[in-house]
């Protein structure tokens, strides 16, 4: 199996849901880390549990989503 890169990925970004969700999870993990480290608003273990849930459930489900074929 040979991997093939998407030509002009910037133009195709609107249909790449896995990339969008991965970026959103990365931002969420960063915000959760800052909130857990510097504030007492949330329990840090709750934020860890949310991060684990998103990393193990949401991203694999997004991989199963049907994406539009490139034009």
PDB file of N, CA, C and O in Angstrom:
ATOM      1  N   UNK A   1       0.840  -1.177   0.000  1.00  0.00           N
ATOM      2  CA  UNK A   1       0.000   0.000   0.000  1.00  0.00           C
ATOM      3  C   UNK A   1       0.887   1.241   0.000  1.00  0.00           C
ATOM      4  O   UNK A   1       1.713   1.432   0.892  1.00  0.00           O
ATOM      5  N   UNK A   2       0.704   2.054  -0.986  1.00  0.00           N
ATOM      6  CA  UNK A   2       1.503   3.256  -1.111  1.00  0.00           C
ATOM      7  C   UNK A   2       0.645   4.472  -0.751  1.00  0.00           C
ATOM      8  O   UNK A   2      -0.449   4.652  -1.285  1.00  0.00           O
ATOM      9  N   UNK A   3       1.156   5.297   0.157  1.00  0.00           N
ATOM     10  CA  UNK A   3       0.436   6.507   0.549  1.00  0.00           C
ATOM     11  C   UNK A   3       0.608   7.570  -0.522  1.00  0.00           C
ATOM     12  O   UNK A   3       1.686   7.739  -1.094  1.00  0.00           O
ATOM     13  N   UNK A   4      -0.465   8.272  -0.775  1.00  0.00           N
ATOM     14  CA  UNK A   4      -0.435   9.322  -1.778  1.00  0.00           C
ATOM     15  C   UNK A   4      -0.907  10.621  -1.138  1.00  0.00           C
ATOM     16  O   UNK A   4      -1.987  10.666  -0.549  1.00  0.00           O
ATOM     17  N   UNK A   5      -0.111  11.671  -1.248  1.00  0.00           N
ATOM     18  CA  UNK A   5      -0.475  12.964  -0.694  1.00  0.00           C
ATOM     19  C   UNK A   5      -1.533  13.629  -1.563  1.00  0.00           C
ATOM     20  O   UNK A   5      -1.614  13.382  -2.766  1.00  0.00           O
ATOM     21  N   UNK A   6      -2.337  14.472  -0.940  1.00  0.00           N
ATOM     22  CA  UNK A   6      -3.360  15.209  -1.664  1.00  0.00           C
ATOM     23  C   UNK A   6      -2.708  16.415  -2.316  1.00  0.00           C
ATOM     24  O   UNK A   6      -2.058  17.223  -1.654  1.00  0.00           O
ATOM     25  N   UNK A   7      -2.891  16.521  -3.607  1.00  0.00           N
ATOM     26  CA  UNK A   7      -2.340  17.674  -4.314  1.00  0.00           C
ATOM     27  C   UNK A   7      -3.157  18.907  -3.953  1.00  0.00           C
ATOM     28  O   UNK A   7      -4.387  18.866  -3.952  1.00  0.00           O
ATOM     29  N   UNK A   8      -2.476  19.991  -3.650  1.00  0.00           N
ATOM     30  CA  UNK A   8      -3.096  21.258  -3.276  1.00  0.00           C
ATOM     31  C   UNK A   8      -4.098  21.054  -2.135  1.00  0.00           C
ATOM     32  O   UNK A   8      -5.285  21.348  -2.283  1.00  0.00           O
ATOM     33  N   UNK A   9      -3.619  20.557  -1.014  1.00  0.00           N
ATOM     34  CA  UNK A   9      -4.465  20.235   0.137  1.00  0.00           C
ATOM     35  C   UNK A   9      -5.190  21.463   0.677  1.00  0.00           C
ATOM     36  O   UNK A   9      -6.270  21.332   1.252  1.00  0.00           O
ATOM     37  N   UNK A  10      -4.630  22.625   0.508  1.00  0.00           N
ATOM     38  CA  UNK A  10      -5.292  23.847   0.990  1.00  0.00           C
ATOM     39  C   UNK A  10      -6.646  24.035   0.302  1.00  0.00           C
ATOM     40  O   UNK A  10      -7.600  24.499   0.926  1.00  0.00           O
ATOM     41  N   UNK A  11      -6.730  23.682  -0.967  1.00  0.00           N
ATOM     42  CA  UNK A  11      -7.984  23.818  -1.710  1.00  0.00           C
ATOM     43  C   UNK A  11      -8.995  22.762  -1.273  1.00  0.00           C
ATOM     44  O   UNK A  11     -10.201  22.998  -1.340  1.00  0.00           O
ATOM     45  N   UNK A  12      -8.517  21.603  -0.828  1.00  0.00           N
ATOM     46  CA  UNK A  12      -9.383  20.499  -0.437  1.00  0.00           C
ATOM     47  C   UNK A  12      -9.678  20.483   1.062  1.00  0.00           C
ATOM     48  O   UNK A  12     -10.334  19.556   1.537  1.00  0.00           O
ATOM     49  N   UNK A  13      -9.220  21.469   1.815  1.00  0.00           N
ATOM     50  CA  UNK A  13      -9.347  21.464   3.270  1.00  0.00           C
ATOM     51  C   UNK A  13     -10.798  21.414   3.734  1.00  0.00           C
ATOM     52  O   UNK A  13     -11.082  20.853   4.793  1.00  0.00           O
ATOM     53  N   UNK A  14     -11.725  21.992   2.962  1.00  0.00           N
ATOM     54  CA  UNK A  14     -13.127  22.057   3.375  1.00  0.00           C
ATOM     55  C   UNK A  14     -13.769  20.685   3.497  1.00  0.00           C
ATOM     56  O   UNK A  14     -14.791  20.557   4.171  1.00  0.00           O
ATOM     57  N   UNK A  15     -13.217  19.664   2.878  1.00  0.00           N
ATOM     58  CA  UNK A  15     -13.818  18.333   2.947  1.00  0.00           C
ATOM     59  C   UNK A  15     -13.047  17.375   3.848  1.00  0.00           C
ATOM     60  O   UNK A  15     -13.483  16.240   4.038  1.00  0.00           O
ATOM     61  N   UNK A  16     -11.941  17.786   4.396  1.00  0.00           N
ATOM     62  CA  UNK A  16     -11.112  16.911   5.214  1.00  0.00           C
ATOM     63  C   UNK A  16     -11.509  17.030   6.690  1.00  0.00           C
ATOM     64  O   UNK A  16     -10.869  17.754   7.452  1.00  0.00           O
ATOM     65  N   UNK A  17     -12.547  16.329   7.079  1.00  0.00           N
ATOM     66  CA  UNK A  17     -13.099  16.442   8.423  1.00  0.00           C
ATOM     67  C   UNK A  17     -12.147  15.935   9.486  1.00  0.00           C
ATOM     68  O   UNK A  17     -12.108  16.496  10.581  1.00  0.00           O
ATOM     69  N   UNK A  18     -11.390  14.910   9.210  1.00  0.00           N
ATOM     70  CA  UNK A  18     -10.476  14.360  10.210  1.00  0.00           C
ATOM     71  C   UNK A  18      -9.420  15.387  10.593  1.00  0.00           C
ATOM     72  O   UNK A  18      -9.062  15.504  11.765  1.00  0.00           O
ATOM     73  N   UNK A  19      -8.927  16.118   9.628  1.00  0.00           N
ATOM     74  CA  UNK A  19      -7.926  17.148   9.906  1.00  0.00           C
ATOM     75  C   UNK A  19      -8.535  18.250  10.766  1.00  0.00           C
ATOM     76  O   UNK A  19      -7.915  18.705  11.727  1.00  0.00           O
ATOM     77  N   UNK A  20      -9.736  18.675  10.427  1.00  0.00           N
ATOM     78  CA  UNK A  20     -10.397  19.721  11.209  1.00  0.00           C
ATOM     79  C   UNK A  20     -10.626  19.277  12.646  1.00  0.00           C
ATOM     80  O   UNK A  20     -10.358  20.026  13.585  1.00  0.00           O
ATOM     81  N   UNK A  21     -11.123  18.055  12.815  1.00  0.00           N
ATOM     82  CA  UNK A  21     -11.405  17.553  14.160  1.00  0.00           C
ATOM     83  C   UNK A  21     -10.107  17.370  14.934  1.00  0.00           C
ATOM     84  O   UNK A  21     -10.066  17.652  16.132  1.00  0.00           O
ATOM     85  N   UNK A  22      -9.055  16.909  14.285  1.00  0.00           N
ATOM     86  CA  UNK A  22      -7.765  16.751  14.967  1.00  0.00           C
ATOM     87  C   UNK A  22      -7.233  18.102  15.441  1.00  0.00           C
ATOM     88  O   UNK A  22      -6.698  18.204  16.545  1.00  0.00           O
ATOM     89  N   UNK A  23      -7.375  19.128  14.621  1.00  0.00           N
ATOM     90  CA  UNK A  23      -6.955  20.468  15.032  1.00  0.00           C
ATOM     91  C   UNK A  23      -7.789  20.970  16.203  1.00  0.00           C
ATOM     92  O   UNK A  23      -7.251  21.575  17.130  1.00  0.00           O
ATOM     93  N   UNK A  24      -9.100  20.724  16.170  1.00  0.00           N
ATOM     94  CA  UNK A  24      -9.967  21.153  17.262  1.00  0.00           C
ATOM     95  C   UNK A  24      -9.617  20.429  18.558  1.00  0.00           C
ATOM     96  O   UNK A  24      -9.621  21.042  19.626  1.00  0.00           O
ATOM     97  N   UNK A  25      -9.316  19.138  18.479  1.00  0.00           N
ATOM     98  CA  UNK A  25      -8.938  18.386  19.677  1.00  0.00           C
ATOM     99  C   UNK A  25      -7.603  18.890  20.219  1.00  0.00           C
ATOM    100  O   UNK A  25      -7.418  18.966  21.434  1.00  0.00           O
ATOM    101  N   UNK A  26      -6.682  19.231  19.340  1.00  0.00           N
ATOM    102  CA  UNK A  26      -5.409  19.792  19.788  1.00  0.00           C
ATOM    103  C   UNK A  26      -5.600  21.109  20.515  1.00  0.00           C
ATOM    104  O   UNK A  26      -4.963  21.345  21.542  1.00  0.00           O
ATOM    105  N   UNK A  27      -6.463  21.968  20.002  1.00  0.00           N
ATOM    106  CA  UNK A  27      -6.758  23.240  20.671  1.00  0.00           C
ATOM    107  C   UNK A  27      -7.430  22.973  22.009  1.00  0.00           C
ATOM    108  O   UNK A  27      -7.096  23.605  23.011  1.00  0.00           O
ATOM    109  N   UNK A  28      -8.380  22.036  22.032  1.00  0.00           N
ATOM    110  CA  UNK A  28      -9.048  21.692  23.289  1.00  0.00           C
ATOM    111  C   UNK A  28      -8.054  21.181  24.326  1.00  0.00           C
ATOM    112  O   UNK A  28      -8.126  21.565  25.494  1.00  0.00           O
ATOM    113  N   UNK A  29      -7.133  20.322  23.913  1.00  0.00           N
ATOM    114  CA  UNK A  29      -6.135  19.802  24.854  1.00  0.00           C
ATOM    115  C   UNK A  29      -5.240  20.917  25.395  1.00  0.00           C
ATOM    116  O   UNK A  29      -4.867  20.899  26.568  1.00  0.00           O
ATOM    117  N   UNK A  30      -4.900  21.873  24.554  1.00  0.00           N
ATOM    118  CA  UNK A  30      -4.102  23.007  25.019  1.00  0.00           C
ATOM    119  C   UNK A  30      -4.852  23.855  26.026  1.00  0.00           C
ATOM    120  O   UNK A  30      -4.302  24.231  27.062  1.00  0.00           O
ATOM    121  N   UNK A  31      -6.102  24.157  25.725  1.00  0.00           N
ATOM    122  CA  UNK A  31      -6.924  24.953  26.648  1.00  0.00           C
ATOM    123  C   UNK A  31      -7.158  24.183  27.945  1.00  0.00           C
ATOM    124  O   UNK A  31      -7.103  24.763  29.029  1.00  0.00           O
ATOM    125  N   UNK A  32      -7.416  22.886  27.840  1.00  0.00           N
ATOM    126  CA  UNK A  32      -7.636  22.076  29.039  1.00  0.00           C
ATOM    127  C   UNK A  32      -6.372  22.030  29.900  1.00  0.00           C
ATOM    128  O   UNK A  32      -6.458  22.075  31.127  1.00  0.00           O
ATOM    129  N   UNK A  33      -5.225  21.944  29.278  1.00  0.00           N
ATOM    130  CA  UNK A  33      -3.975  21.946  30.038  1.00  0.00           C
ATOM    131  C   UNK A  33      -3.756  23.245  30.777  1.00  0.00           C
ATOM    132  O   UNK A  33      -3.333  23.237  31.933  1.00  0.00           O
ATOM    133  N   UNK A  34      -4.037  24.361  30.129  1.00  0.00           N
ATOM    134  CA  UNK A  34      -3.877  25.670  30.771  1.00  0.00           C
ATOM    135  C   UNK A  34      -4.890  25.834  31.898  1.00  0.00           C
ATOM    136  O   UNK A  34      -4.541  26.300  32.982  1.00  0.00           O
ATOM    137  N   UNK A  35      -6.153  25.450  31.648  1.00  0.00           N
ATOM    138  CA  UNK A  35      -7.163  25.564  32.703  1.00  0.00           C
ATOM    139  C   UNK A  35      -6.826  24.683  33.894  1.00  0.00           C
ATOM    140  O   UNK A  35      -6.988  25.097  35.042  1.00  0.00           O
ATOM    141  N   UNK A  36      -6.360  23.477  33.627  1.00  0.00           N
ATOM    142  CA  UNK A  36      -6.015  22.567  34.714  1.00  0.00           C
ATOM    143  C   UNK A  36      -4.797  23.020  35.499  1.00  0.00           C
ATOM    144  O   UNK A  36      -4.708  22.777  36.702  1.00  0.00           O
ATOM    145  N   UNK A  37      -3.870  23.668  34.838  1.00  0.00           N
ATOM    146  CA  UNK A  37      -2.626  24.063  35.502  1.00  0.00           C
ATOM    147  C   UNK A  37      -2.751  25.373  36.274  1.00  0.00           C
ATOM    148  O   UNK A  37      -2.151  25.526  37.338  1.00  0.00           O
ATOM    149  N   UNK A  38      -3.521  26.312  35.749  1.00  0.00           N
ATOM    150  CA  UNK A  38      -3.496  27.653  36.325  1.00  0.00           C
ATOM    151  C   UNK A  38      -4.793  28.112  36.976  1.00  0.00           C
ATOM    152  O   UNK A  38      -4.840  29.206  37.537  1.00  0.00           O
ATOM    153  N   UNK A  39      -5.839  27.308  36.917  1.00  0.00           N
ATOM    154  CA  UNK A  39      -7.094  27.719  37.551  1.00  0.00           C
ATOM    155  C   UNK A  39      -7.645  26.568  38.384  1.00  0.00           C
ATOM    156  O   UNK A  39      -7.250  25.414  38.221  1.00  0.00           O
ATOM    157  N   UNK A  40      -8.556  26.906  39.269  1.00  0.00           N
ATOM    158  CA  UNK A  40      -9.226  25.887  40.075  1.00  0.00           C
ATOM    159  C   UNK A  40     -10.690  25.752  39.672  1.00  0.00           C
ATOM    160  O   UNK A  40     -11.514  25.290  40.461  1.00  0.00           O
ATOM    161  N   UNK A  41     -11.012  26.153  38.449  1.00  0.00           N
ATOM    162  CA  UNK A  41     -12.396  26.092  37.983  1.00  0.00           C
ATOM    163  C   UNK A  41     -12.817  24.638  37.760  1.00  0.00           C
ATOM    164  O   UNK A  41     -13.889  24.224  38.201  1.00  0.00           O
ATOM    165  N   UNK A  42     -11.974  23.871  37.077  1.00  0.00           N
ATOM    166  CA  UNK A  42     -12.286  22.484  36.751  1.00  0.00           C
ATOM    167  C   UNK A  42     -11.328  21.548  37.468  1.00  0.00           C
ATOM    168  O   UNK A  42     -10.180  21.898  37.741  1.00  0.00           O
ATOM    169  N   UNK A  43     -11.813  20.369  37.763  1.00  0.00           N
ATOM    170  CA  UNK A  43     -10.959  19.314  38.300  1.00  0.00           C
ATOM    171  C   UNK A  43     -10.030  18.841  37.172  1.00  0.00           C
ATOM    172  O   UNK A  43     -10.524  18.494  36.100  1.00  0.00           O
ATOM    173  N   UNK A  44      -8.729  18.815  37.370  1.00  0.00           N
ATOM    174  CA  UNK A  44      -7.814  18.394  36.300  1.00  0.00           C
ATOM    175  C   UNK A  44      -8.082  16.972  35.801  1.00  0.00           C
ATOM    176  O   UNK A  44      -7.870  16.685  34.623  1.00  0.00           O
ATOM    177  N   UNK A  45      -8.539  16.092  36.668  1.00  0.00           N
ATOM    178  CA  UNK A  45      -8.832  14.721  36.237  1.00  0.00           C
ATOM    179  C   UNK A  45     -10.040  14.679  35.310  1.00  0.00           C
ATOM    180  O   UNK A  45     -10.114  13.826  34.425  1.00  0.00           O
ATOM    181  N   UNK A  46     -10.982  15.588  35.504  1.00  0.00           N
ATOM    182  CA  UNK A  46     -12.114  15.693  34.589  1.00  0.00           C
ATOM    183  C   UNK A  46     -11.638  16.102  33.197  1.00  0.00           C
ATOM    184  O   UNK A  46     -12.104  15.562  32.194  1.00  0.00           O
ATOM    185  N   UNK A  47     -10.714  17.051  33.141  1.00  0.00           N
ATOM    186  CA  UNK A  47     -10.179  17.487  31.848  1.00  0.00           C
ATOM    187  C   UNK A  47      -9.372  16.378  31.179  1.00  0.00           C
ATOM    188  O   UNK A  47      -9.416  16.227  29.958  1.00  0.00           O
ATOM    189  N   UNK A  48      -8.634  15.600  31.978  1.00  0.00           N
ATOM    190  CA  UNK A  48      -7.900  14.462  31.418  1.00  0.00           C
ATOM    191  C   UNK A  48      -8.875  13.446  30.852  1.00  0.00           C
ATOM    192  O   UNK A  48      -8.650  12.909  29.768  1.00  0.00           O
ATOM    193  N   UNK A  49      -9.959  13.174  31.575  1.00  0.00           N
ATOM    194  CA  UNK A  49     -10.958  12.218  31.096  1.00  0.00           C
ATOM    195  C   UNK A  49     -11.592  12.696  29.796  1.00  0.00           C
ATOM    196  O   UNK A  49     -11.808  11.897  28.885  1.00  0.00           O
ATOM    197  N   UNK A  50     -11.895  13.992  29.699  1.00  0.00           N
ATOM    198  CA  UNK A  50     -12.444  14.529  28.446  1.00  0.00           C
ATOM    199  C   UNK A  50     -11.445  14.397  27.297  1.00  0.00           C
ATOM    200  O   UNK A  50     -11.826  14.046  26.180  1.00  0.00           O
ATOM    201  N   UNK A  51     -10.192  14.671  27.564  1.00  0.00           N
ATOM    202  CA  UNK A  51      -9.168  14.557  26.522  1.00  0.00           C
ATOM    203  C   UNK A  51      -9.032  13.120  26.041  1.00  0.00           C
ATOM    204  O   UNK A  51      -8.933  12.867  24.840  1.00  0.00           O
ATOM    205  N   UNK A  52      -9.028  12.185  26.977  1.00  0.00           N
ATOM    206  CA  UNK A  52      -8.927  10.770  26.596  1.00  0.00           C
ATOM    207  C   UNK A  52     -10.142  10.361  25.775  1.00  0.00           C
ATOM    208  O   UNK A  52     -10.012   9.643  24.784  1.00  0.00           O
ATOM    209  N   UNK A  53     -11.319  10.815  26.183  1.00  0.00           N
ATOM    210  CA  UNK A  53     -12.532  10.486  25.426  1.00  0.00           C
ATOM    211  C   UNK A  53     -12.445  11.011  23.997  1.00  0.00           C
ATOM    212  O   UNK A  53     -12.712  10.273  23.049  1.00  0.00           O
ATOM    213  N   UNK A  54     -12.076  12.269  23.836  1.00  0.00           N
ATOM    214  CA  UNK A  54     -12.007  12.842  22.496  1.00  0.00           C
ATOM    215  C   UNK A  54     -10.945  12.160  21.644  1.00  0.00           C
ATOM    216  O   UNK A  54     -11.161  11.923  20.456  1.00  0.00           O
ATOM    217  N   UNK A  55      -9.805  11.844  22.238  1.00  0.00           N
ATOM    218  CA  UNK A  55      -8.729  11.219  21.465  1.00  0.00           C
ATOM    219  C   UNK A  55      -9.051   9.788  21.075  1.00  0.00           C
ATOM    220  O   UNK A  55      -8.613   9.328  20.020  1.00  0.00           O
ATOM    221  N   UNK A  56      -9.811   9.065  21.907  1.00  0.00           N
ATOM    222  CA  UNK A  56     -10.065   7.655  21.618  1.00  0.00           C
ATOM    223  C   UNK A  56     -11.415   7.396  20.978  1.00  0.00           C
ATOM    224  O   UNK A  56     -11.631   6.314  20.433  1.00  0.00           O
ATOM    225  N   UNK A  57     -12.325   8.346  21.026  1.00  0.00           N
ATOM    226  CA  UNK A  57     -13.653   8.112  20.469  1.00  0.00           C
ATOM    227  C   UNK A  57     -13.967   9.001  19.265  1.00  0.00           C
ATOM    228  O   UNK A  57     -14.410   8.502  18.230  1.00  0.00           O
ATOM    229  N   UNK A  58     -13.750  10.272  19.385  1.00  0.00           N
ATOM    230  CA  UNK A  58     -14.200  11.197  18.346  1.00  0.00           C
ATOM    231  C   UNK A  58     -13.347  11.104  17.082  1.00  0.00           C
ATOM    232  O   UNK A  58     -13.886  11.068  15.976  1.00  0.00           O
ATOM    233  N   UNK A  59     -12.044  11.067  17.232  1.00  0.00           N
ATOM    234  CA  UNK A  59     -11.184  11.025  16.039  1.00  0.00           C
ATOM    235  C   UNK A  59     -11.368   9.730  15.249  1.00  0.00           C
ATOM    236  O   UNK A  59     -11.484   9.803  14.026  1.00  0.00           O
ATOM    237  N   UNK A  60     -11.401   8.543  15.877  1.00  0.00           N
ATOM    238  CA  UNK A  60     -11.674   7.339  15.079  1.00  0.00           C
ATOM    239  C   UNK A  60     -13.051   7.352  14.417  1.00  0.00           C
ATOM    240  O   UNK A  60     -13.200   6.856  13.300  1.00  0.00           O
ATOM    241  N   UNK A  61     -14.055   7.911  15.088  1.00  0.00           N
ATOM    242  CA  UNK A  61     -15.369   8.007  14.455  1.00  0.00           C
ATOM    243  C   UNK A  61     -15.330   8.947  13.252  1.00  0.00           C
ATOM    244  O   UNK A  61     -16.011   8.710  12.254  1.00  0.00           O
ATOM    245  N   UNK A  62     -14.547   9.996  13.345  1.00  0.00           N
ATOM    246  CA  UNK A  62     -14.414  10.912  12.212  1.00  0.00           C
ATOM    247  C   UNK A  62     -13.730  10.226  11.037  1.00  0.00           C
ATOM    248  O   UNK A  62     -14.013  10.547   9.883  1.00  0.00           O
ATOM    249  N   UNK A  63     -12.833   9.286  11.317  1.00  0.00           N
ATOM    250  CA  UNK A  63     -12.176   8.551  10.229  1.00  0.00           C
ATOM    251  C   UNK A  63     -13.176   7.695   9.457  1.00  0.00           C
ATOM    252  O   UNK A  63     -12.983   7.425   8.272  1.00  0.00           O
ATOM    253  N   UNK A  64     -14.253   7.267  10.136  1.00  0.00           N
ATOM    254  CA  UNK A  64     -15.253   6.434   9.489  1.00  0.00           C
ATOM    255  C   UNK A  64     -16.260   7.238   8.678  1.00  0.00           C
ATOM    256  O   UNK A  64     -16.982   6.672   7.857  1.00  0.00           O
ATOM    257  N   UNK A  65     -16.318   8.546   8.893  1.00  0.00           N
ATOM    258  CA  UNK A  65     -17.263   9.384   8.186  1.00  0.00           C
ATOM    259  C   UNK A  65     -16.931   9.448   6.708  1.00  0.00           C
ATOM    260  O   UNK A  65     -15.765   9.571   6.332  1.00  0.00           O
ATOM    261  N   UNK A  66     -17.939   9.366   5.883  1.00  0.00           N
ATOM    262  CA  UNK A  66     -17.714   9.444   4.444  1.00  0.00           C
ATOM    263  C   UNK A  66     -17.399  10.872   4.066  1.00  0.00           C
ATOM    264  O   UNK A  66     -18.117  11.799   4.442  1.00  0.00           O
ATOM    265  N   UNK A  67     -16.334  11.044   3.328  1.00  0.00           N
ATOM    266  CA  UNK A  67     -15.933  12.367   2.869  1.00  0.00           C
ATOM    267  C   UNK A  67     -16.183  12.456   1.374  1.00  0.00           C
ATOM    268  O   UNK A  67     -16.190  11.451   0.663  1.00  0.00           O
ATOM    269  N   UNK A  68     -16.388  13.673   0.918  1.00  0.00           N
ATOM    270  CA  UNK A  68     -16.625  13.879  -0.512  1.00  0.00           C
ATOM    271  C   UNK A  68     -15.389  13.477  -1.316  1.00  0.00           C
ATOM    272  O   UNK A  68     -14.256  13.639  -0.864  1.00  0.00           O
ATOM    273  N   UNK A  69     -15.625  12.965  -2.482  1.00  0.00           N
ATOM    274  CA  UNK A  69     -14.538  12.626  -3.380  1.00  0.00           C
ATOM    275  C   UNK A  69     -13.946  13.914  -3.942  1.00  0.00           C
ATOM    276  O   UNK A  69     -14.671  14.883  -4.167  1.00  0.00           O
ATOM    277  N   UNK A  70     -12.628  13.931  -4.172  1.00  0.00           N
ATOM    278  CA  UNK A  70     -12.030  15.138  -4.755  1.00  0.00           C
ATOM    279  C   UNK A  70     -12.560  15.384  -6.160  1.00  0.00           C
ATOM    280  O   UNK A  70     -12.840  14.451  -6.912  1.00  0.00           O
ATOM    281  N   UNK A  71     -12.687  16.642  -6.488  1.00  0.00           N
ATOM    282  CA  UNK A  71     -13.204  16.997  -7.818  1.00  0.00           C
ATOM    283  C   UNK A  71     -12.118  17.062  -8.849  1.00  0.00           C
ATOM    284  O   UNK A  71     -12.389  17.348 -10.015  1.00  0.00           O
TER     285      UNK A  71
END
